């Protein structure tokens, strides 16, 4: 029921934003809002090869509100990406298969030609708790657990309207885990709780927590971000962004050679004015985040990949 309520609320918020898009703005500002509710479904009847009936819903909203001075000397780009999806396989309970909040704001002042001095702020988190399915009693994420807040200064190269390259030698990133249980486990790279063994007077040994796990993990390093967005063919839009981050102040010196990778791609096909299909992919690698299997066992970091596809209703306003 919580999943359905959250998905309904998400859709209402998106519709409200669309309804308010008739506000007049200066000609230097450009804005756009794309909102879609996608469906996917599979059913089987007497299918000898086997299979489970399934149904899924995915709500997506992408919006931007950008400023560019008439003489191109200043730019200010703001974007908000929201997504929430649920799926049900067979008789299993509903569970989420997508959950995303991301806000990016970047201000630039032209340095020379098409290169800008720039400052960037980025926030990422999710709406609802996530579980180590099929064990839905083990929470692995919540709102603000994790969340990432990033601030940086650098140079932004904008050779055209479809591509830009941002380089920053001074980037601060804060990992937030606002859940003490997850923080005690050292989830998402924060420092885990400290425990000691205590022996009582009769020789019984117990484990006592002497220090809570840290809810914050600050990092400082370098960042590179590349973004490309274009209608590659008629009615097909490709949007992709590759972010690389290197923490060169890591307390674990051998870890300073590792690079965190986030590569996100969205391909949207407009069938007509109100129907579209969307393919979303995300590739992640973070050396500080271990892989946890369904039994709760931890292993070393692994390359993470997620792919979602849906067909449904959409609205785009500019």
C-alpha positions in Angstrom: 0.0 0.0 0.0 2.9 2.4 0.8 4.3 1.8 -2.7 1.0 2.6 -4.4 0.6 5.8 -2.2 4.1 7.0 -3.0 3.6 6.3 -6.7 0.3 8.1 -6.7 1.7 11.1 -4.8 4.7 11.2 -7.2 2.4 11.4 -10.2 0.2 14.1 -8.6 3.3 16.2 -7.9 4.5 15.8 -11.5 1.1 16.9 -12.8 1.0 19.9 -10.5 4.4 21.1 -11.8 3.1 20.7 -15.4 -0.1 22.7 -14.5 2.1 25.6 -13.3 4.2 25.8 -16.4 2.3 28.8 -17.9 4.3 31.3 -15.8 6.0 33.9 -18.0 9.8 34.1 -17.8 12.6 36.2 -19.3 13.8 35.2 -22.8 17.2 34.3 -21.4 15.6 31.4 -19.5 14.8 28.1 -21.0 12.8 25.4 -19.3 11.4 21.9 -20.1 9.5 19.3 -18.2 9.0 15.7 -19.2 6.8 13.4 -17.2 5.9 9.8 -18.0 4.0 6.9 -16.4 5.2 3.7 -17.9 3.8 0.2 -17.7 5.3 -3.3 -18.2 3.4 -6.6 -18.0 3.8 -10.3 -18.6 1.3 -13.1 -18.3 1.4 -16.9 -18.8 -1.3 -19.5 -19.2 -0.4 -23.2 -19.5 3.1 -22.1 -20.6 5.2 -25.3 -20.6 8.5 -23.4 -20.3 7.3 -21.8 -17.1 7.2 -18.2 -16.0 5.6 -15.8 -13.5 3.0 -13.2 -14.2 4.3 -9.8 -13.5 3.2 -6.2 -13.7 5.2 -3.0 -13.1 4.8 0.8 -13.0 7.4 3.4 -13.4 6.9 7.2 -12.9 9.6 9.5 -14.3 10.0 13.2 -14.2 12.9 15.2 -15.8 12.9 19.0 -15.6 15.4 21.7 -16.2 15.3 25.5 -15.8 18.4 27.1 -17.4 19.7 30.7 -17.8 22.1 31.9 -20.5 23.0 35.6 -20.8 22.3 37.2 -24.2 26.1 37.6 -24.7 26.7 34.1 -23.4 29.0 35.4 -20.7 27.0 33.7 -17.9 25.1 30.5 -17.6 23.1 28.8 -14.8 21.8 25.3 -15.3 19.3 23.6 -12.9 17.9 20.1 -13.4 15.8 17.8 -11.3 15.4 14.0 -12.0 12.8 12.0 -10.1 11.8 8.3 -10.6 9.9 5.7 -8.7 9.0 2.2 -9.9 7.2 -0.8 -8.4 6.9 -4.4 -9.7 5.1 -7.5 -8.6 6.1 -11.0 -9.8 3.6 -13.8 -9.4 2.2 -13.9 -5.8 5.2 -12.0 -4.3 4.5 -8.7 -2.6 5.0 -5.4 -4.3 8.6 -4.1 -4.2 10.4 -1.1 -5.7 12.7 -1.5 -8.7 13.6 2.2 -9.2 13.9 5.0 -6.7 15.8 8.2 -7.5 16.0 11.9 -6.5 18.8 14.0 -8.1 19.2 17.8 -8.2 22.0 19.5 -10.1 22.8 23.2 -10.2 25.8 24.6 -12.1 26.7 28.3 -12.5 29.3 29.4 -15.0 31.1 32.7 -15.9 32.9 32.7 -19.3 36.7 32.5 -19.0 37.6 32.4 -22.7 36.0 31.2 -25.9 33.6 28.5 -24.9 35.2 27.6 -21.5 33.6 28.8 -18.3 34.7 29.1 -14.7 32.0 27.0 -12.9 30.7 25.9 -9.6 28.5 22.8 -9.3 26.2 21.5 -6.6 24.8 17.9 -6.8 22.4 16.1 -4.4 21.3 12.5 -4.8 19.1 10.2 -2.6 15.9 8.1 -2.8 12.3 8.3 -1.6 11.6 5.0 0.2 13.2 2.1 2.1 14.9 -0.6 0.1 15.2 -4.2 1.3 17.5 -7.2 0.7 14.8 -9.0 -1.3 13.4 -11.7 -0.8 14.2 -11.0 2.9 12.0 -7.9 3.3 12.9 -7.5 6.9 16.5 -6.5 6.2 16.6 -2.7 5.3 19.5 -1.7 3.0 18.5 1.9 2.3 16.2 4.7 3.3 15.6 8.3 2.5 18.9 10.1 3.2 20.5 6.7 3.8 22.4 6.9 1.6 22.5 10.4 0.1 25.4 12.2 -1.6 26.0 16.0 -1.5 28.7 17.2 -3.8 30.1 20.7 -4.3 33.0 21.6 -6.7 34.8 24.4 -8.5 36.3 23.9 -12.0 36.1 24.6 -15.7 33.2 23.8 -18.0 33.7 23.4 -21.7 30.6 23.9 -23.8 31.5 23.6 -27.5 27.8 23.3 -28.6 24.3 22.9 -27.2 24.4 19.1 -27.0 27.7 18.4 -25.2 29.7 19.7 -22.3 32.8 18.6 -20.3 33.3 19.7 -16.7 36.6 19.3 -15.0 37.2 20.0 -11.3 40.5 19.6 -9.3 38.6 20.8 -6.1 35.5 18.7 -5.3 34.1 17.9 -1.9 31.7 15.0 -1.5 29.7 14.1 1.6 28.2 10.6 1.9 25.2 10.7 4.3 23.7 7.7 6.0 20.9 9.0 8.3 20.1 5.6 9.8 22.1 4.5 12.8 21.6 0.8 12.1 23.1 1.1 8.6 25.8 3.5 9.8 26.8 0.9 12.5 27.3 -1.6 9.7 29.6 0.8 7.8 27.1 0.9 4.9 28.1 3.0 1.8 31.6 3.6 3.0 31.0 5.4 6.4 33.0 4.3 9.4 31.3 1.3 11.1 30.6 1.1 14.8 33.3 -0.1 17.2 32.7 -3.1 19.4 34.6 -4.6 22.3 34.4 -8.0 23.9 33.7 -7.8 27.6 34.2 -10.6 30.1 32.1 -10.6 33.3 33.1 -11.9 36.7 32.0 -15.5 35.9 33.8 -15.6 32.5 30.8 -14.9 30.2 31.8 -12.9 27.1 29.6 -10.3 25.5 30.0 -7.8 22.7 29.5 -4.1 23.6 29.3 -1.2 21.2 31.7 1.5 22.4 31.3 3.9 19.5 28.4 4.5 17.0 29.0 4.2 13.3 29.5 7.6 11.6 26.6 9.0 9.6 28.8 11.2 7.5 31.8 10.5 5.3 33.6 13.5 3.9 35.8 13.2 0.8 37.9 15.6 -1.2 39.2 15.0 -4.6 38.9 15.6 -8.4 35.9 15.2 -10.6 35.2 14.9 -14.3 31.6 15.0 -15.8 30.7 14.6 -19.4 27.1 15.1 -20.6 25.5 14.6 -24.1 21.9 15.1 -25.0 20.4 15.2 -28.5 17.5 13.9 -30.7 19.6 11.3 -32.5 16.9 10.6 -35.0 13.3 11.9 -35.3 11.4 11.4 -32.0 14.3 9.6 -30.3 16.2 11.5 -27.6 19.5 10.2 -26.1 20.7 11.6 -22.8 23.8 10.3 -21.2 26.1 11.5 -18.4 29.4 10.0 -17.2 30.7 11.1 -13.8 34.2 10.2 -12.5 35.4 11.0 -9.0 38.8 10.3 -7.3 39.2 10.9 -3.6 42.9 11.8 -3.2 42.6 12.4 0.5 41.4 8.9 1.4 42.7 7.7 4.8 43.4 4.3 3.1 46.2 5.4 0.8 46.1 2.4 -1.5 42.4 3.4 -2.1 43.4 6.8 -3.6 44.1 5.2 -6.9 40.5 4.0 -7.3 38.0 6.0 -9.3 34.2 6.0 -8.6 32.2 5.7 -11.8 28.6 6.7 -12.4 27.3 6.4 -16.0 23.6 7.1 -16.6 21.7 6.9 -19.9 18.1 7.5 -20.9 16.7 6.9 -24.4 13.2 8.2 -25.0 11.1 7.3 -28.0 8.0 9.4 -28.7 5.4 7.3 -30.3 3.0 10.2 -30.5 2.1 13.3 -28.4 1.0 11.3 -25.3 2.7 7.9 -25.7 6.4 7.2 -25.3 8.8 4.4 -24.4 11.8 4.9 -22.1 14.9 2.9 -21.6 17.0 3.8 -18.5 20.4 2.3 -17.7 22.8 3.0 -14.8 26.3 1.6 -14.4 28.0 2.2 -11.0 31.4 1.3 -9.4 32.4 2.5 -6.0 35.3 0.8 -4.2 33.9 1.8 -0.8 30.5 0.0 -1.4 30.7 -3.8 -0.9 28.4 -6.3 -2.6 25.9 -7.9 -0.2 24.2 -11.1 -1.4 20.7 -12.2 -0.4 22.0 -14.0 2.7 23.6 -10.8 4.0 27.2 -11.9 3.2 29.6 -9.1 2.2 32.0 -9.3 -0.7 34.4 -6.9 -2.3 33.1 -4.0 -4.5 31.6 -5.1 -7.9 30.4 -3.3 -11.0 26.7 -2.5 -10.6 24.3 -2.3 -13.5 20.6 -1.5 -13.7 18.3 -1.4 -16.7 14.6 -0.5 -16.9 12.3 -0.3 -19.9 8.7 0.9 -20.1 5.9 2.0 -22.4 3.3 4.5 -21.3 1.8 7.9 -21.2 4.0 11.0 -21.2 3.8 14.8 -21.3 6.5 17.2 -22.4 6.3 21.0 -21.9 8.8 23.7 -22.9 
